[in-house]
C-alpha cells in the first residue's frame, strides 16, 4: 500500500503564531518619515521561528508533491534554525520514512539535546544505533532510556525488547538486549523481557535460560514461570512444561498468569475440553474479559457446544473485540444449525481479516444450496472482479465449478474451467479440476493431457499421479501403465485411502482379485463411500464371497439410498 504524506499537526502552531513574529515599525521609525521626502518601507526581518515556519511549509509542499529529497532538506534546515523538540522528532521520522539513517541520527541527537531529561529520544537513538549494528552505542542510549523513563521499569525493558525484535536484525537485537540486561543484574524483569524477545525470535534455549535466571533472582515470579513453560514447550519437552505450570499453580492456585499459560498450552496440544475448564475459571475472575470470552467461544465452537459458543461470541461482538472473527464464527454456528438467513447476515458482516474470503465463499455456497445457483454465480463473478489476488481469483473459479458440479451441470462446469485454464494456464488446480470433469464427460484425451501436464510440472504430486492412474484403469485397457502411476502415488502416500482404493481397482482390472480384495478392504475401512463400496462388492463377488458382498451393498444403500452406481451393481451382479 502506498503511504500518504500527512500534514504535520505542528503546522497549526506555526501558522497561528507566525504572523506575530513579523517585526512591525516602531513609533520612532514612523516619526522618521518626516525627515524623508518619500515614505520608506521598513526592511522585512523574519524571526528564526518564522524562517522555520517557511521551511516546514516548503517541506510539507514538497512531500505532498512527491519530492521527498527536498522535503527532508527543508525539514533539516528548519530543525537547525529553530530549537523545537517536536520539530527534531518530526525530522527524524521523515528521515526514517526515507531510509536516511544519517539524518535520522542527526535529528535524534538534536531531539535528545533539546530535552535532556526525556527518555523517548534516548530510546530512538538506541534503536537507530542497533539498526546500524553499533551495539555499544545502542546499549548506552537504551540504558539512558531505562534510567530516565518514568514508571514501571519492567515495562521499559519489554518495550525495548519489542522494538529491537521488530526493527533490528535478529543477531544484533539479541546482542544488544543481552548486553543491556547485563547492566541490571538484580532485575528479574530485565531477564524476563530478554527471554520474551528470544522466544519470539525462535531462540527457545536462550528464552529458557533467561526465564531460569529471572526465577533465580525471584523464585515466585509467575510470569517467568510461564515463560519457562512456553520455552520448554517450544523445545519439545511437553511433559516438563506442564509439570512446571502444575507445580506453580499448586503454590499459587489463584495466579491468573499461570492458569492462562496452562490453558494456552492445553489448546496447543488440542486438549480442548481441559482448556475450556481453565478459561471458564479465568472468566469467573474476569467476567467481561473479551479475550477470555473470545477464546471460550472458539473452544465451544470446536467442541460443537453451539449454544454456549453463540452466547460468548455475541458478547465478544458487542464488546467490539475481534468483530469480524466473531461474526464469521457466529455465521458458522448458524449455518451448522440450518439457520441460513442468519448465517448470510453474519457472513455479510465480516468485513476484514483472515476469514473475510471464506465468509464470502460461504455466502455463495448458501445461495446455491437455497436453489439460487444463478445468484450464487453472479455473486462469485462480482467477487472475482473485485479481488486483486491471482490466487483468490483462481479459488473463486474452483468454487463456481464445484457448485455447477453439485447441480449436475457438468458441461457448464467444464466450460467454466476451460475458460479459467485459458486465462491462467499455469494454475495446476484449474488443470486438475478440468481433468476430473473431462473424465466424467468422457473427454479422455483432455483429462489425460491435463493430468500429464501437472505431473510434468510436479513429478511427485501424488494426487495427480493417482488420478491419472485411476482414469487409465477405469477408461482404458492400459492397465500396466495405470499401475505404474498408482504405484508412484502409493509410494508417496502409503496410507492414503483413495490411493489404496485405486490400487485395489487396478488390481481388479488386471484380474488379480485376491490382491484387489486386500487393498479394497483396507480402503473401505477408511472411507466407506459408494465408489469404494462398489469396487469392494465387485471384488468380493469375483472371489466367491457373495454373502459378504450382499452385506456391504445393503449397508452402503442404507447410507446412500438410491445411489445410481450401487443400484447398477446390484442389478448387474444379481445381489
N, C-alpha and C positions, 0 to 999 in steps of 0.2 A: 504494500500500500504506500502510495506517495505521501510523504509527510508535508503538512501545510505549514507555512510561515505564519505564526500568530503574533499579532501586535502586542508588544510588551506593555503590561499594566502600568509600569512606572511613567510611561509617556503622559498619562493623565496628570501626574505630579509635575512633570516638567512643563506641560502646557499651561497648567493653572498658575504656575509661579514664574513662567518665562518672561511675560510682559513686564513684570515688576523689576526685572533685572536690567532693563534698558535705562541708562542714566539720563535724567531729564536736566535741562539747562537750569542753573542756579539763578537767583534774583540778581546777583552781581553781573552774571553773564548777560541777563536780559537788559540790565541798565546800560551795559557796554554798547548796546546797539546805537545809542545816541551819538557815540563817537565815530560812527561809520556812516557813510553816505548811503550805503545799501545794507539790507539785512543780511547777516551772516548765518549760515546754517551750522549748528554745532556738530562736531565730529562724533559719529556713532561709535561708542565704546562698549561692546557687549562684555558681560562678566564671564568668568570661567564656566559658570553654570549654564549660561546661555549658549556658549560655544558647545558645551556637552549636549545641550538640547538639540542643536542643529545637527551635530554628528549622529546622535541617536536617530533623529528623523531620517537622515540620509541612509543610515544603516538599515532601518526598517523598510524604506522605499526600495533599497537595493535588494533586500531579502525577498520582498514581495515580487519583484520583477525577475528574480532568479539569479541575480549577480551576487553570489554568496561570498566571493573573494572581497568585493567592495564592502559588503555588509560587515565582515569581520574586521576589515581595515578601519571603518568608521567607528565600530564599537571599541576597538582597541584605542583609537585616538581619544574617544570620549572618556574612556576609563582613566587614561593618563591625565586628562585635563581636569577631571573633577573627582574628588575623593569620596565617592559614594559606594559603600559595600555592596548594595544591591546591583549597581552597575557593573562592578567587578564580577559578581556572581553570574550575571546575565552574559557577560563577555565569555566567561569560562564555559557556560552552557552552549553558547553558539559555536565556540571553538570545538567542543566535543562533538556537536552536531556535524561539523565539517571535518571531523577526524584530524584536527590540527592540535596535536599534543603540545607543541611548543607554546603556542598562545594560551592554551588551556592552563598550562602550568604557570605561566606568567600571570594570568588573571587570578588564579587560585592563590598565588603568593600575595598579590595585591589585596585580595579579599581578606586574607589572614592578617595582613599588616594593619588594615583599617579597623578590624575587630579582633584584637589580640586575645580577648577572653572568650571568644565564641568557639565552640567545639566543631561546628559544621565545616568551616574551611579546612581545618586540620584533617577531618575525615576525607574531604575531597582530595587533598594533597596526598594522603596515604594511598588512596585507591589509584590516583594518577601515576604515582611513582611505581606502584605494584604492577600496573599495566605496562610499564616500560621495563619491568624486570629488576628495578632497583630496590632490592629487599631492605637494605639498611635504612635508606631514607623513608621508605614506606612505613617501616616499623616505628621510626622516630615520630612521624606525624600521627600515626594511629595511636601511639602511646599518649601523645598530647591530647588526642580526641577523647580517649578514655578518661584521662585525668581532668579534663576541662568540662566534660559532659555532666550535666545535672541529672539527678535521678538515679534509677537502678543501674548499677554498673554491669550487672549480668546482661541486661537488655542491650547495653552498648557493645559488649562482646558479640552478642547474637547478631546485631546489626552489621558489624564489621564482617563477620563470617558470611552473612548473606550476600553482601556487596562483593566481597572477594570471590565467592563462588560463582556469581553471575557475570562479573566484568573482567576477571583476570584468568590467564591460563592456569590450568589445574596445578601444575608443579609449583609455580610461583605463589599461587594462592595458599597452598598448604605450607610452603616455607615461611611466608610472611606470618601466617596465623600461628605457626609453631613458635617462631621467634618472639612474637608479641605475647603469647601466653606465658612464655618462659620468664617474662618480666614480672609476672604476678603469681609467684609460686604457691601462695596460700589461698588462691581464689578458685574454688571448685567450679564457679560459673564460667570462668575462663576456659577451663578444661572441657566443660560441657559444650560450650559453643564451638570449640575446636572439633570435638567429636561429632557434633551435629553436621558441621560442614563436611568433614571427612566422609561421613556416611552418605550424604547427598552426592558426593563426588565418586561414590563407589569404592572408597577405601575403608572397607569394613574392619580390617585389622587395626588401622590407625584409630578408628572410632571406638573400638573395643578398648584399646589402650588408654584413650582419653577418658572414657567412662570409668574405667577402673581407677585411674589417677584421681578423678573427681570424688569417687567413693572412698578412696584412701584418705582424702582431706576431710570429707563429710560423709561418713558411712550411711547416714539415713537420708541422703538426698534422693528422693524418689524419681526426679527427672533423670538423674544419672543412671539409676537402676533401670528405668525404662529404656534409655539409650543403649545400655549394655545388652538388654534382651533383644533389641532390634538388631544390634550388630551381630550377636550370636545367631539370630535367625538368618541374617544375610550371609553368614559364613556356613550355613547349612546345619548348624547344631540346634535343631528344633527342640530336642528334649531339654537341653540345658537352658535354652531361652525361657521355656515355660516354667522350669524349676526356679529360675531366678525371680520371676514375677510372682509365683505362688508363695515363695518364701517372703518376698516383700509384702504381699498382701496379708500374710499371716501376722507380720509385725505391724503393718499399718492398714488394718481392714477397711478404713474409711477413705483411703487415698484415691481420689478421682483419677490422678495421673496414672497410677498402677492399674486400676480397673480398665481405664481407657486403652492403655497399651496392651493389656491382656485380651481385651475384646477385639482389638485390631489384629492381633496375631491369630486369634481364632478364625477371623474372616479369611486371613491369608491361607490357612490350612483347610478352609471350607467347612469348618465346624459351625455351621450357621445357627443351629439351634442353641448351642452353648454361647455363641457370640450374642445372640438375641437376649439371652438372660442377663448378660453383662451390661448390654446397652439399656435394658429396662431398669437395671439397678442405677445406672447413671441418670436415667430420665427421672427417677424418683427424687434425686437430689437437685435436678435442674429441669423442672417440668416443661419449660418453654424453650429449651436449648434447641435451636433449629438444626444444628449439626447432628445431634443425637436423634432427633425426630427423623431427619433425612435418612440416616443410616438404618434406623429401625424400619422405616418404610421400604427401603430396598431389600433388607433382610426378609421381611414378611412377604414381599413380592416373590422372592426366590423360593420361599417356603410355601407359597400359594395360600397364605393367610390373607386373602384379598380384602376382607372387611377391615382388619386392623391396618393393613398397608394403605388402604384408601384414606382412612382417617388420618394417619400420620402424614401422608403426602399432601393432603388438603391443608393441614396445619403448616407444613413447610411452604406451600404455595402462598398462603395468606400472610406468612411472615416475610415474604419477598426473598426467600433464600433458595438458590438454585431453581428459579421459577420454571425455566424450560424443561429441565430434567424432571421436575415434579409433574409437570403437565404430560410429559411423554409417558411416564410410568402410570399415571392416572388413566391415560388412554389405553395402555396395555392391559390394565386391570379391567376396564370397561369392555374392551374387545374380547378378552378371555371369558367374560361372563355374558357375552352375547348382546351387550348394550352398544350397538354400532353407532347410533346417533351421538351418544355421549362420547364414544371413542373418537369420532370425527371432530367433535368440538375440542376435545383435549389436544388431539394431534395438530389441529389448526392453530392452537395457541402456543405451539413450540416454535419459537422464532429465532433461536440461536443455539450454538453449542454442538456437541458431538452427536446428538440424537436428532438433529433437525432433518437430515436427509432421510433417515429411516422413518421418521414420522410422516414425511411427505409420501414416501413409497407406500406406507401402510394405508394412507388415505386412498390411494389408487386401488389397492387390494380390496378394501372395504366397498368402494363404489362398484367394483366388478362383482363382488360377492352379492351385492344388493340387486344385481341384474342390470346395472347400467354400465356395460362394457364400453360403450362409445364415450360416455362422460369420463370414464377412467382413462381411456386412451387420449382424449383431448387434454386432460389434466397432466398426463405424463409428457405429452408434446409441449405443453407450456413450460413445464419444469425443465425439459431438455433445452428449450430456447433460452431459459434464464440462467441455468448453471453455466459456469465458465470452465470447469474442470473436465478434461477428456475422460477421466476415469468415471466420473458421475454420469456423463452423457452415455457412455457405454453401458453402465449399470441400468440406466433407465430403458435402453433398448432391450436389455435382457429381461427386465421386469415386464415390459409390454408384451414381449414374445411369450413369456410364461403365462400371462393372463389369456392370451389368444389360444394357447395350447389347452389351458384349463377349460376354455369354452369350446374345445374340439374343432377349432378353426385352424387346422394345420396349414392349409395353403396361405392364409393371411400371415401366419407366424413365419413361414418360410420367406414370403415376400418381404416382410419387415427385416428379418435377419439378413437377407440378401442385400437390401438397401444399406443396412448398417455396416456390413462387411465391405461394401464398395467405398463407404465413407471412411472406415477405419480398418484398412486391410491387414494391419499388423496386430489387431486385437484378437488374441488367441481365444478369449472367452466367447467372442462372437462366432468365430470359426467352429468352435465346439458345439455351440447352440445350433448353428445352421446344419451341422453334420447330423445331429440327433434327429432334427425334424426331417431332413432329407432322407434319412434311413426309414423313418415312419411312412414317408410318402413314396418309398420305393425308388428314390433317386440315388441309387447305389454309387454311381461314379462321383457325384458331388460329395457324398458322405465320405467315401474313401479318400478323395482328394483333400478335403478339409482336414481330416484326421492325420493324414500323412504329412501335411504341411506343419501341423502342430508338433508332430514327433520329430520332424527335421529341425525345427526350431528348438525343441526341448526333448532331447532323446530319452531323458529319464522321467518323462511325465507319465506316471503310472495310470492315471485316469484315461488319457488319450490312448495309450497302448492297449488297455483293457477294452475300451470302446471299439477300436479298430478290429481287435481280435474277435470280439463278440459279433460285430457286424459281418465279418467274413465267415464266421462259423454259422451264423443264422441265415445269411442271404446267399451264400455261395457254397461251392463244394471244395473250396481252398482251405481244407481243414488243417493241414500241416502248417501252412503259413499263419493261420489264425492261432494255432497252438504256440507258435514261436512268439507272437506278440503277447499272448496271455501269460506265458512263462516269464517273460521280461517284467511284466506288470506285477506278477505274484512275487518275484524276487525282490522287488522294490517295496511292496506292501503285503507281506505274507499273511497278515491277519485281517485283511480287508474282505468282508463277506461278499461284496459284489464281485470282486475279482475271483474269489473262491467259487462262486456260482458260475462265472464264465468258464473257469477251468473244468468244472463238472459238466457243463453243457457241451464244450468242445470235445471232451472225452466221450460223451454220449454220441455225438455226431461221428466220432471215429469208431464207434461200436465197442468201446472199452467200458462196458456197462458197470462192472464192479468198481473200477476207478471212478467212474462218473458218480456212482452212488455214494462213495466215500466223501467226495467234495460237496455234493449237493446236500447230504445230511448235515454236514458241517455248516454250510451256508444257511440252510433252513433254520437251524438252531439259533442263528443270529438275527436273520431278517425273514420272517415268515410272510412275505408279501405274495400276491397272486403269481407273479412271474417265477419266483424261486420255487413256490409250491408246485406250479405246473411242471417245471423241469424235474423236480423230485418225483412227482407222481409218475411221469413217463419212464424214468429210470427204474423205479420200483416195479412197474409192470414188466419191463424187459427182463428184470431179474426174478420174475415169477412171484413177487410179493404183492399180490393184488389186494389182500385184506388191509395191509398197511397203506397201500396206495389209496384205497377207498376211505380209510380213516383220515388221511391227510387232506383228501378232497373235501370231505364233509366239514372238517374243521375250517378249511380255507373258505368254503362257501358260506359258512356261518359268519365268518369275519367280514367277507366281501360278497354279500348276497347278489346274485345275478351277474357276477363278473363274466364278461364275454369270453375271455380266454379260458377260464376254468370250465365254463359250460361247454365250450367247444371240445375240450379234452375229455370231459365226462361222456359226451356223445360218441366221440371218436374211439374211446377205449372201452365203451360199454360198461362204465362203472356206476 
